[in-house]
Amino acid sequence: MSRDLRSYMKDTNVRLIIGALALLFIVGDGLIWLIYGFGAAMMGLLCMLGAFVPIGLIFFFLFVTDWIVKRAGRD
């Protein structure tokens, strides 16, 4: 029986990220809906999604630069 700790760490990080996003969107927006109503919940959802656009762009550019560096090192 072998243990691949890197794979375990990667799986754990993915699960933590998915759980945090689920809490943010389901619980957070659900509480806004219960307290303030549907319109406020939709505005909260729009603001949360808008906040993830710059984060997504940063991760995209980091992925692209990592890909470029890995391909340039094959000479």
PyMOL Python script that loads the backbone (N, CA, C, O; Angstrom):
from pymol import cmd

cmd.read_pdbstr("""\
ATOM      1  N   MET A   1       0.850  -1.188   0.000  1.00  0.00           N
ATOM      2  CA  MET A   1       0.000   0.000   0.000  1.00  0.00           C
ATOM      3  C   MET A   1       0.890   1.244   0.000  1.00  0.00           C
ATOM      4  O   MET A   1       1.676   1.467   0.921  1.00  0.00           O
ATOM      5  N   SER A   2       0.749   2.026  -1.030  1.00  0.00           N
ATOM      6  CA  SER A   2       1.560   3.239  -1.115  1.00  0.00           C
ATOM      7  C   SER A   2       0.664   4.459  -0.916  1.00  0.00           C
ATOM      8  O   SER A   2      -0.526   4.447  -1.229  1.00  0.00           O
ATOM      9  N   ARG A   3       1.278   5.498  -0.390  1.00  0.00           N
ATOM     10  CA  ARG A   3       0.553   6.739  -0.164  1.00  0.00           C
ATOM     11  C   ARG A   3       1.153   7.825  -1.036  1.00  0.00           C
ATOM     12  O   ARG A   3       2.355   8.088  -0.991  1.00  0.00           O
ATOM     13  N   ASP A   4       0.312   8.442  -1.818  1.00  0.00           N
ATOM     14  CA  ASP A   4       0.753   9.565  -2.637  1.00  0.00           C
ATOM     15  C   ASP A   4       0.254  10.833  -1.961  1.00  0.00           C
ATOM     16  O   ASP A   4      -0.888  11.248  -2.161  1.00  0.00           O
ATOM     17  N   LEU A   5       1.114  11.439  -1.164  1.00  0.00           N
ATOM     18  CA  LEU A   5       0.701  12.585  -0.363  1.00  0.00           C
ATOM     19  C   LEU A   5       0.431  13.823  -1.214  1.00  0.00           C
ATOM     20  O   LEU A   5      -0.387  14.662  -0.837  1.00  0.00           O
ATOM     21  N   ARG A   6       1.099  13.946  -2.344  1.00  0.00           N
ATOM     22  CA  ARG A   6       0.840  15.093  -3.221  1.00  0.00           C
ATOM     23  C   ARG A   6      -0.566  15.017  -3.809  1.00  0.00           C
ATOM     24  O   ARG A   6      -1.264  16.027  -3.900  1.00  0.00           O
ATOM     25  N   SER A   7      -0.972  13.830  -4.203  1.00  0.00           N
ATOM     26  CA  SER A   7      -2.321  13.638  -4.735  1.00  0.00           C
ATOM     27  C   SER A   7      -3.363  13.903  -3.647  1.00  0.00           C
ATOM     28  O   SER A   7      -4.389  14.535  -3.901  1.00  0.00           O
ATOM     29  N   TYR A   8      -3.091  13.419  -2.447  1.00  0.00           N
ATOM     30  CA  TYR A   8      -3.994  13.659  -1.322  1.00  0.00           C
ATOM     31  C   TYR A   8      -4.116  15.151  -1.028  1.00  0.00           C
ATOM     32  O   TYR A   8      -5.216  15.645  -0.782  1.00  0.00           O
ATOM     33  N   MET A   9      -2.997  15.870  -1.052  1.00  0.00           N
ATOM     34  CA  MET A   9      -3.016  17.309  -0.802  1.00  0.00           C
ATOM     35  C   MET A   9      -3.816  18.035  -1.888  1.00  0.00           C
ATOM     36  O   MET A   9      -4.598  18.938  -1.590  1.00  0.00           O
ATOM     37  N   LYS A  10      -3.616  17.638  -3.141  1.00  0.00           N
ATOM     38  CA  LYS A  10      -4.339  18.266  -4.238  1.00  0.00           C
ATOM     39  C   LYS A  10      -5.839  18.032  -4.109  1.00  0.00           C
ATOM     40  O   LYS A  10      -6.627  18.964  -4.273  1.00  0.00           O
ATOM     41  N   ASP A  11      -6.242  16.796  -3.816  1.00  0.00           N
ATOM     42  CA  ASP A  11      -7.656  16.488  -3.638  1.00  0.00           C
ATOM     43  C   ASP A  11      -8.258  17.264  -2.475  1.00  0.00           C
ATOM     44  O   ASP A  11      -9.375  17.772  -2.572  1.00  0.00           O
ATOM     45  N   THR A  12      -7.519  17.353  -1.377  1.00  0.00           N
ATOM     46  CA  THR A  12      -8.002  18.082  -0.212  1.00  0.00           C
ATOM     47  C   THR A  12      -8.173  19.567  -0.516  1.00  0.00           C
ATOM     48  O   THR A  12      -9.168  20.170  -0.112  1.00  0.00           O
ATOM     49  N   ASN A  13      -7.222  20.157  -1.218  1.00  0.00           N
ATOM     50  CA  ASN A  13      -7.329  21.578  -1.566  1.00  0.00           C
ATOM     51  C   ASN A  13      -8.525  21.844  -2.467  1.00  0.00           C
ATOM     52  O   ASN A  13      -9.228  22.839  -2.294  1.00  0.00           O
ATOM     53  N   VAL A  14      -8.759  20.957  -3.429  1.00  0.00           N
ATOM     54  CA  VAL A  14      -9.907  21.127  -4.324  1.00  0.00           C
ATOM     55  C   VAL A  14     -11.201  21.036  -3.534  1.00  0.00           C
ATOM     56  O   VAL A  14     -12.115  21.833  -3.744  1.00  0.00           O
ATOM     57  N   ARG A  15     -11.287  20.069  -2.627  1.00  0.00           N
ATOM     58  CA  ARG A  15     -12.502  19.926  -1.814  1.00  0.00           C
ATOM     59  C   ARG A  15     -12.727  21.130  -0.907  1.00  0.00           C
ATOM     60  O   ARG A  15     -13.865  21.563  -0.722  1.00  0.00           O
ATOM     61  N   LEU A  16     -11.655  21.670  -0.342  1.00  0.00           N
ATOM     62  CA  LEU A  16     -11.785  22.859   0.506  1.00  0.00           C
ATOM     63  C   LEU A  16     -12.276  24.067  -0.288  1.00  0.00           C
ATOM     64  O   LEU A  16     -13.117  24.826   0.194  1.00  0.00           O
ATOM     65  N   ILE A  17     -11.761  24.245  -1.488  1.00  0.00           N
ATOM     66  CA  ILE A  17     -12.180  25.369  -2.326  1.00  0.00           C
ATOM     67  C   ILE A  17     -13.647  25.222  -2.718  1.00  0.00           C
ATOM     68  O   ILE A  17     -14.408  26.188  -2.655  1.00  0.00           O
ATOM     69  N   ILE A  18     -14.047  24.014  -3.123  1.00  0.00           N
ATOM     70  CA  ILE A  18     -15.443  23.785  -3.499  1.00  0.00           C
ATOM     71  C   ILE A  18     -16.363  24.004  -2.302  1.00  0.00           C
ATOM     72  O   ILE A  18     -17.431  24.601  -2.441  1.00  0.00           O
ATOM     73  N   GLY A  19     -15.959  23.528  -1.137  1.00  0.00           N
ATOM     74  CA  GLY A  19     -16.765  23.727   0.071  1.00  0.00           C
ATOM     75  C   GLY A  19     -16.899  25.186   0.450  1.00  0.00           C
ATOM     76  O   GLY A  19     -17.979  25.637   0.834  1.00  0.00           O
ATOM     77  N   ALA A  20     -15.808  25.928   0.342  1.00  0.00           N
ATOM     78  CA  ALA A  20     -15.860  27.355   0.673  1.00  0.00           C
ATOM     79  C   ALA A  20     -16.765  28.110  -0.289  1.00  0.00           C
ATOM     80  O   ALA A  20     -17.535  28.974   0.130  1.00  0.00           O
ATOM     81  N   LEU A  21     -16.678  27.793  -1.569  1.00  0.00           N
ATOM     82  CA  LEU A  21     -17.548  28.458  -2.547  1.00  0.00           C
ATOM     83  C   LEU A  21     -19.007  28.080  -2.339  1.00  0.00           C
ATOM     84  O   LEU A  21     -19.895  28.919  -2.489  1.00  0.00           O
ATOM     85  N   ALA A  22     -19.258  26.823  -1.994  1.00  0.00           N
ATOM     86  CA  ALA A  22     -20.630  26.403  -1.715  1.00  0.00           C
ATOM     87  C   ALA A  22     -21.189  27.143  -0.506  1.00  0.00           C
ATOM     88  O   ALA A  22     -22.332  27.599  -0.523  1.00  0.00           O
ATOM     89  N   LEU A  23     -20.379  27.258   0.540  1.00  0.00           N
ATOM     90  CA  LEU A  23     -20.832  28.019   1.712  1.00  0.00           C
ATOM     91  C   LEU A  23     -21.110  29.473   1.354  1.00  0.00           C
ATOM     92  O   LEU A  23     -22.113  30.045   1.780  1.00  0.00           O
ATOM     93  N   LEU A  24     -20.228  30.058   0.579  1.00  0.00           N
ATOM     94  CA  LEU A  24     -20.392  31.457   0.213  1.00  0.00           C
ATOM     95  C   LEU A  24     -21.677  31.673  -0.576  1.00  0.00           C
ATOM     96  O   LEU A  24     -22.477  32.551  -0.250  1.00  0.00           O
ATOM     97  N   PHE A  25     -21.868  30.868  -1.614  1.00  0.00           N
ATOM     98  CA  PHE A  25     -23.007  31.099  -2.494  1.00  0.00           C
ATOM     99  C   PHE A  25     -24.318  30.573  -1.917  1.00  0.00           C
ATOM    100  O   PHE A  25     -25.333  31.265  -1.995  1.00  0.00           O
ATOM    101  N   ILE A  26     -24.328  29.389  -1.349  1.00  0.00           N
ATOM    102  CA  ILE A  26     -25.584  28.814  -0.876  1.00  0.00           C
ATOM    103  C   ILE A  26     -26.004  29.423   0.459  1.00  0.00           C
ATOM    104  O   ILE A  26     -27.118  29.928   0.596  1.00  0.00           O
ATOM    105  N   VAL A  27     -25.109  29.372   1.437  1.00  0.00           N
ATOM    106  CA  VAL A  27     -25.470  29.882   2.755  1.00  0.00           C
ATOM    107  C   VAL A  27     -25.513  31.404   2.758  1.00  0.00           C
ATOM    108  O   VAL A  27     -26.467  32.001   3.258  1.00  0.00           O
ATOM    109  N   GLY A  28     -24.485  32.028   2.202  1.00  0.00           N
ATOM    110  CA  GLY A  28     -24.440  33.491   2.207  1.00  0.00           C
ATOM    111  C   GLY A  28     -25.585  34.120   1.446  1.00  0.00           C
ATOM    112  O   GLY A  28     -26.275  35.002   1.957  1.00  0.00           O
ATOM    113  N   ASP A  29     -25.788  33.657   0.205  1.00  0.00           N
ATOM    114  CA  ASP A  29     -26.870  34.232  -0.593  1.00  0.00           C
ATOM    115  C   ASP A  29     -28.229  33.781  -0.076  1.00  0.00           C
ATOM    116  O   ASP A  29     -29.216  34.506  -0.204  1.00  0.00           O
ATOM    117  N   GLY A  30     -28.285  32.587   0.509  1.00  0.00           N
ATOM    118  CA  GLY A  30     -29.539  32.124   1.101  1.00  0.00           C
ATOM    119  C   GLY A  30     -29.968  32.980   2.275  1.00  0.00           C
ATOM    120  O   GLY A  30     -31.155  33.265   2.436  1.00  0.00           O
ATOM    121  N   LEU A  31     -29.018  33.391   3.092  1.00  0.00           N
ATOM    122  CA  LEU A  31     -29.353  34.272   4.210  1.00  0.00           C
ATOM    123  C   LEU A  31     -29.784  35.648   3.724  1.00  0.00           C
ATOM    124  O   LEU A  31     -30.689  36.254   4.298  1.00  0.00           O
ATOM    125  N   ILE A  32     -29.150  36.140   2.682  1.00  0.00           N
ATOM    126  CA  ILE A  32     -29.591  37.418   2.111  1.00  0.00           C
ATOM    127  C   ILE A  32     -31.024  37.286   1.624  1.00  0.00           C
ATOM    128  O   ILE A  32     -31.836  38.187   1.836  1.00  0.00           O
ATOM    129  N   TRP A  33     -31.343  36.173   0.972  1.00  0.00           N
ATOM    130  CA  TRP A  33     -32.696  35.940   0.457  1.00  0.00           C
ATOM    131  C   TRP A  33     -33.704  35.895   1.613  1.00  0.00           C
ATOM    132  O   TRP A  33     -34.771  36.503   1.525  1.00  0.00           O
ATOM    133  N   LEU A  34     -33.373  35.181   2.690  1.00  0.00           N
ATOM    134  CA  LEU A  34     -34.301  35.068   3.812  1.00  0.00           C
ATOM    135  C   LEU A  34     -34.539  36.403   4.510  1.00  0.00           C
ATOM    136  O   LEU A  34     -35.660  36.717   4.909  1.00  0.00           O
ATOM    137  N   ILE A  35     -33.481  37.174   4.650  1.00  0.00           N
ATOM    138  CA  ILE A  35     -33.595  38.417   5.417  1.00  0.00           C
ATOM    139  C   ILE A  35     -34.129  39.566   4.570  1.00  0.00           C
ATOM    140  O   ILE A  35     -35.005  40.304   5.018  1.00  0.00           O
ATOM    141  N   TYR A  36     -33.608  39.729   3.339  1.00  0.00           N
ATOM    142  CA  TYR A  36     -33.925  40.914   2.550  1.00  0.00           C
ATOM    143  C   TYR A  36     -34.809  40.654   1.338  1.00  0.00           C
ATOM    144  O   TYR A  36     -35.389  41.597   0.800  1.00  0.00           O
ATOM    145  N   GLY A  37     -34.930  39.422   0.896  1.00  0.00           N
ATOM    146  CA  GLY A  37     -35.807  39.125  -0.230  1.00  0.00           C
ATOM    147  C   GLY A  37     -35.051  38.763  -1.498  1.00  0.00           C
ATOM    148  O   GLY A  37     -33.821  38.742  -1.542  1.00  0.00           O
ATOM    149  N   PHE A  38     -35.846  38.476  -2.532  1.00  0.00           N
ATOM    150  CA  PHE A  38     -35.317  37.965  -3.788  1.00  0.00           C
ATOM    151  C   PHE A  38     -34.435  38.978  -4.514  1.00  0.00           C
ATOM    152  O   PHE A  38     -33.364  38.622  -5.005  1.00  0.00           O
ATOM    153  N   GLY A  39     -34.869  40.225  -4.585  1.00  0.00           N
ATOM    154  CA  GLY A  39     -34.103  41.251  -5.310  1.00  0.00           C
ATOM    155  C   GLY A  39     -32.723  41.462  -4.724  1.00  0.00           C
ATOM    156  O   GLY A  39     -31.736  41.580  -5.451  1.00  0.00           O
ATOM    157  N   ALA A  40     -32.664  41.510  -3.405  1.00  0.00           N
ATOM    158  CA  ALA A  40     -31.367  41.684  -2.751  1.00  0.00           C
ATOM    159  C   ALA A  40     -30.483  40.454  -2.946  1.00  0.00           C
ATOM    160  O   ALA A  40     -29.265  40.579  -3.071  1.00  0.00           O
ATOM    161  N   ALA A  41     -31.089  39.271  -2.974  1.00  0.00           N
ATOM    162  CA  ALA A  41     -30.311  38.051  -3.184  1.00  0.00           C
ATOM    163  C   ALA A  41     -29.720  38.027  -4.589  1.00  0.00           C
ATOM    164  O   ALA A  41     -28.579  37.602  -4.771  1.00  0.00           O
ATOM    165  N   MET A  42     -30.474  38.474  -5.575  1.00  0.00           N
ATOM    166  CA  MET A  42     -29.948  38.509  -6.937  1.00  0.00           C
ATOM    167  C   MET A  42     -28.827  39.541  -7.060  1.00  0.00           C
ATOM    168  O   MET A  42     -27.844  39.308  -7.764  1.00  0.00           O
ATOM    169  N   MET A  43     -28.966  40.664  -6.389  1.00  0.00           N
ATOM    170  CA  MET A  43     -27.901  41.668  -6.406  1.00  0.00           C
ATOM    171  C   MET A  43     -26.661  41.144  -5.682  1.00  0.00           C
ATOM    172  O   MET A  43     -25.537  41.392  -6.119  1.00  0.00           O
ATOM    173  N   GLY A  44     -26.858  40.423  -4.580  1.00  0.00           N
ATOM    174  CA  GLY A  44     -25.731  39.810  -3.883  1.00  0.00           C
ATOM    175  C   GLY A  44     -25.028  38.778  -4.746  1.00  0.00           C
ATOM    176  O   GLY A  44     -23.800  38.703  -4.756  1.00  0.00           O
ATOM    177  N   LEU A  45     -25.807  37.981  -5.472  1.00  0.00           N
ATOM    178  CA  LEU A  45     -25.228  36.993  -6.380  1.00  0.00           C
ATOM    179  C   LEU A  45     -24.436  37.676  -7.488  1.00  0.00           C
ATOM    180  O   LEU A  45     -23.341  37.234  -7.837  1.00  0.00           O
ATOM    181  N   LEU A  46     -24.987  38.745  -8.038  1.00  0.00           N
ATOM    182  CA  LEU A  46     -24.289  39.491  -9.084  1.00  0.00           C
ATOM    183  C   LEU A  46     -22.980  40.085  -8.556  1.00  0.00           C
ATOM    184  O   LEU A  46     -21.961  40.051  -9.246  1.00  0.00           O
ATOM    185  N   CYS A  47     -23.006  40.618  -7.358  1.00  0.00           N
ATOM    186  CA  CYS A  47     -21.787  41.196  -6.778  1.00  0.00           C
ATOM    187  C   CYS A  47     -20.746  40.120  -6.481  1.00  0.00           C
ATOM    188  O   CYS A  47     -19.554  40.336  -6.701  1.00  0.00           O
ATOM    189  N   MET A  48     -21.189  38.958  -5.982  1.00  0.00           N
ATOM    190  CA  MET A  48     -20.236  37.880  -5.713  1.00  0.00           C
ATOM    191  C   MET A  48     -19.612  37.363  -7.000  1.00  0.00           C
ATOM    192  O   MET A  48     -18.409  37.107  -7.046  1.00  0.00           O
ATOM    193  N   LEU A  49     -20.411  37.209  -8.036  1.00  0.00           N
ATOM    194  CA  LEU A  49     -19.872  36.761  -9.315  1.00  0.00           C
ATOM    195  C   LEU A  49     -18.936  37.806  -9.911  1.00  0.00           C
ATOM    196  O   LEU A  49     -17.912  37.461 -10.500  1.00  0.00           O
ATOM    197  N   GLY A  50     -19.283  39.079  -9.760  1.00  0.00           N
ATOM    198  CA  GLY A  50     -18.413  40.150 -10.245  1.00  0.00           C
ATOM    199  C   GLY A  50     -17.090  40.202  -9.506  1.00  0.00           C
ATOM    200  O   GLY A  50     -16.073  40.587 -10.083  1.00  0.00           O
ATOM    201  N   ALA A  51     -17.089  39.820  -8.243  1.00  0.00           N
ATOM    202  CA  ALA A  51     -15.847  39.813  -7.472  1.00  0.00           C
ATOM    203  C   ALA A  51     -14.919  38.698  -7.935  1.00  0.00           C
ATOM    204  O   ALA A  51     -13.703  38.802  -7.776  1.00  0.00           O
ATOM    205  N   PHE A  52     -15.476  37.635  -8.504  1.00  0.00           N
ATOM    206  CA  PHE A  52     -14.651  36.517  -8.948  1.00  0.00           C
ATOM    207  C   PHE A  52     -14.048  36.737 -10.331  1.00  0.00           C
ATOM    208  O   PHE A  52     -13.179  35.966 -10.738  1.00  0.00           O
ATOM    209  N   VAL A  53     -14.470  37.745 -11.057  1.00  0.00           N
ATOM    210  CA  VAL A  53     -13.900  38.010 -12.382  1.00  0.00           C
ATOM    211  C   VAL A  53     -12.409  38.374 -12.282  1.00  0.00           C
ATOM    212  O   VAL A  53     -11.602  37.771 -12.990  1.00  0.00           O
ATOM    213  N   PRO A  54     -12.013  39.330 -11.437  1.00  0.00           N
ATOM    214  CA  PRO A  54     -10.573  39.623 -11.349  1.00  0.00           C
ATOM    215  C   PRO A  54      -9.766  38.441 -10.810  1.00  0.00           C
ATOM    216  O   PRO A  54      -8.634  38.220 -11.242  1.00  0.00           O
ATOM    217  N   ILE A  55     -10.332  37.687  -9.880  1.00  0.00           N
ATOM    218  CA  ILE A  55      -9.633  36.522  -9.335  1.00  0.00           C
ATOM    219  C   ILE A  55      -9.423  35.495 -10.444  1.00  0.00           C
ATOM    220  O   ILE A  55      -8.339  34.925 -10.567  1.00  0.00           O
ATOM    221  N   GLY A  56     -10.452  35.258 -11.245  1.00  0.00           N
ATOM    222  CA  GLY A  56     -10.335  34.326 -12.359  1.00  0.00           C
ATOM    223  C   GLY A  56      -9.319  34.775 -13.385  1.00  0.00           C
ATOM    224  O   GLY A  56      -8.573  33.958 -13.925  1.00  0.00           O
ATOM    225  N   LEU A  57      -9.284  36.080 -13.660  1.00  0.00           N
ATOM    226  CA  LEU A  57      -8.296  36.600 -14.611  1.00  0.00           C
ATOM    227  C   LEU A  57      -6.872  36.413 -14.099  1.00  0.00           C
ATOM    228  O   LEU A  57      -5.969  36.083 -14.868  1.00  0.00           O
ATOM    229  N   ILE A  58      -6.674  36.625 -12.805  1.00  0.00           N
ATOM    230  CA  ILE A  58      -5.349  36.438 -12.226  1.00  0.00           C
ATOM    231  C   ILE A  58      -4.913  34.988 -12.361  1.00  0.00           C
ATOM    232  O   ILE A  58      -3.785  34.712 -12.770  1.00  0.00           O
ATOM    233  N   PHE A  59      -5.810  34.051 -12.016  1.00  0.00           N
ATOM    234  CA  PHE A  59      -5.468  32.633 -12.146  1.00  0.00           C
ATOM    235  C   PHE A  59      -5.229  32.247 -13.596  1.00  0.00           C
ATOM    236  O   PHE A  59      -4.352  31.430 -13.878  1.00  0.00           O
ATOM    237  N   PHE A  60      -5.986  32.813 -14.513  1.00  0.00           N
ATOM    238  CA  PHE A  60      -5.796  32.528 -15.935  1.00  0.00           C
ATOM    239  C   PHE A  60      -4.423  32.994 -16.406  1.00  0.00           C
ATOM    240  O   PHE A  60      -3.718  32.245 -17.083  1.00  0.00           O
ATOM    241  N   PHE A  61      -4.034  34.219 -16.057  1.00  0.00           N
ATOM    242  CA  PHE A  61      -2.727  34.728 -16.476  1.00  0.00           C
ATOM    243  C   PHE A  61      -1.584  33.952 -15.819  1.00  0.00           C
ATOM    244  O   PHE A  61      -0.549  33.733 -16.449  1.00  0.00           O
ATOM    245  N   LEU A  62      -1.756  33.535 -14.571  1.00  0.00           N
ATOM    246  CA  LEU A  62      -0.729  32.714 -13.927  1.00  0.00           C
ATOM    247  C   LEU A  62      -0.604  31.360 -14.620  1.00  0.00           C
ATOM    248  O   LEU A  62       0.506  30.859 -14.796  1.00  0.00           O
ATOM    249  N   PHE A  63      -1.716  30.767 -15.013  1.00  0.00           N
ATOM    250  CA  PHE A  63      -1.697  29.500 -15.732  1.00  0.00           C
ATOM    251  C   PHE A  63      -1.001  29.650 -17.082  1.00  0.00           C
ATOM    252  O   PHE A  63      -0.197  28.803 -17.469  1.00  0.00           O
ATOM    253  N   VAL A  64      -1.313  30.734 -17.797  1.00  0.00           N
ATOM    254  CA  VAL A  64      -0.704  30.957 -19.112  1.00  0.00           C
ATOM    255  C   VAL A  64       0.792  31.193 -18.975  1.00  0.00           C
ATOM    256  O   VAL A  64       1.568  30.642 -19.757  1.00  0.00           O
ATOM    257  N   THR A  65       1.215  31.986 -18.017  1.00  0.00           N
ATOM    258  CA  THR A  65       2.654  32.230 -17.853  1.00  0.00           C
ATOM    259  C   THR A  65       3.376  30.954 -17.427  1.00  0.00           C
ATOM    260  O   THR A  65       4.499  30.710 -17.869  1.00  0.00           O
ATOM    261  N   ASP A  66       2.753  30.135 -16.577  1.00  0.00           N
ATOM    262  CA  ASP A  66       3.349  28.860 -16.193  1.00  0.00           C
ATOM    263  C   ASP A  66       3.492  27.951 -17.409  1.00  0.00           C
ATOM    264  O   ASP A  66       4.514  27.284 -17.563  1.00  0.00           O
ATOM    265  N   TRP A  67       2.500  27.918 -18.258  1.00  0.00           N
ATOM    266  CA  TRP A  67       2.529  27.100 -19.463  1.00  0.00           C
ATOM    267  C   TRP A  67       3.640  27.576 -20.405  1.00  0.00           C
ATOM    268  O   TRP A  67       4.361  26.759 -20.978  1.00  0.00           O
ATOM    269  N   ILE A  68       3.775  28.900 -20.564  1.00  0.00           N
ATOM    270  CA  ILE A  68       4.819  29.461 -21.427  1.00  0.00           C
ATOM    271  C   ILE A  68       6.198  29.125 -20.895  1.00  0.00           C
ATOM    272  O   ILE A  68       7.079  28.741 -21.664  1.00  0.00           O
ATOM    273  N   VAL A  69       6.402  29.264 -19.591  1.00  0.00           N
ATOM    274  CA  VAL A  69       7.700  28.985 -18.992  1.00  0.00           C
ATOM    275  C   VAL A  69       8.048  27.508 -19.142  1.00  0.00           C
ATOM    276  O   VAL A  69       9.197  27.182 -19.441  1.00  0.00           O
ATOM    277  N   LYS A  70       7.098  26.617 -18.946  1.00  0.00           N
ATOM    278  CA  LYS A  70       7.366  25.192 -19.083  1.00  0.00           C
ATOM    279  C   LYS A  70       7.717  24.824 -20.516  1.00  0.00           C
ATOM    280  O   LYS A  70       8.588  23.983 -20.737  1.00  0.00           O
ATOM    281  N   ARG A  71       7.057  25.437 -21.494  1.00  0.00           N
ATOM    282  CA  ARG A  71       7.355  25.143 -22.884  1.00  0.00           C
ATOM    283  C   ARG A  71       8.688  25.748 -23.311  1.00  0.00           C
ATOM    284  O   ARG A  71       9.380  25.179 -24.156  1.00  0.00           O
ATOM    285  N   ALA A  72       9.056  26.887 -22.745  1.00  0.00           N
ATOM    286  CA  ALA A  72      10.322  27.533 -23.116  1.00  0.00           C
ATOM    287  C   ALA A  72      11.507  26.767 -22.538  1.00  0.00           C
ATOM    288  O   ALA A  72      12.613  26.877 -23.067  1.00  0.00           O
ATOM    289  N   GLY A  73      11.315  26.008 -21.487  1.00  0.00           N
ATOM    290  CA  GLY A  73      12.400  25.282 -20.857  1.00  0.00           C
ATOM    291  C   GLY A  73      12.740  23.973 -21.541  1.00  0.00           C
ATOM    292  O   GLY A  73      13.649  23.273 -21.095  1.00  0.00           O
ATOM    293  N   ARG A  74      12.039  23.616 -22.613  1.00  0.00           N
ATOM    294  CA  ARG A  74      12.269  22.335 -23.286  1.00  0.00           C
ATOM    295  C   ARG A  74      13.384  22.390 -24.328  1.00  0.00           C
ATOM    296  O   ARG A  74      13.625  21.392 -25.007  1.00  0.00           O
ATOM    297  N   ASP A  75      14.050  23.490 -24.472  1.00  0.00           N
ATOM    298  CA  ASP A  75      15.118  23.597 -25.482  1.00  0.00           C
ATOM    299  C   ASP A  75      16.195  22.692 -25.128  1.00  0.00           C
ATOM    300  O   ASP A  75      17.197  22.617 -25.839  1.00  0.00           O
TER     301      ASP A  75
END
""", "prot")
cmd.dss("prot")
cmd.show_as("cartoon", "prot")
cmd.util.cbc("prot")
cmd.orient("prot")
